Amino acid sequence: MSITIQLVSTRDTDKNTAYICQTPEQLANYGLSAVELDYVNKQQQNNKDLVVLNRYDDVVFIVFVKTDEPESKRLSNAGKLVFHVVW
């Protein structure tokens, strides 16, 4: 298994994807359906830092980062979330 991290402006529909963002509004341009965006909004309102959209042919991971936390705490939380995504 290999993981590639790259900055993209559009979503490749045949690959699993992870988005790192601060708010659900930042996902509007990535081809998510209205139902998916609604689900993501509800999960984010419930303070979920990691949202998983399991589709038939791919999986979309959405990680919400909080900019009001110290950088050391953000890095620690990011490491925990990456563990959940990878395993």
ZINORLIN-V225205 format. One record per backbone hydrogen bond with DSSP energy under -1.0 kcal/mol. NH is the residue of the N-H (numbers start at 0). CO is the residue of the C=O. Records with the same first field share a line. If there is no record, write none. Layout:
NH: CO  CO
This chain:
14: 11
16: 58
18: 60
20: 62
25: 22
26: 23
27: 24
29: 26
36: 32
37: 33
38: 34
39: 35
40: 36
41: 37
42: 38
43: 39
44: 40
45: 41
46: 43
47: 42
50: 61
52: 59
54: 57
59: 52
60: 16
61: 50
62: 18
63: 48
64: 20
73: 69
74: 70
75: 71
76: 72
77: 73
78: 74
79: 75
80: 76
81: 77
82: 78
83: 79
84: 80
85: 81
86: 82
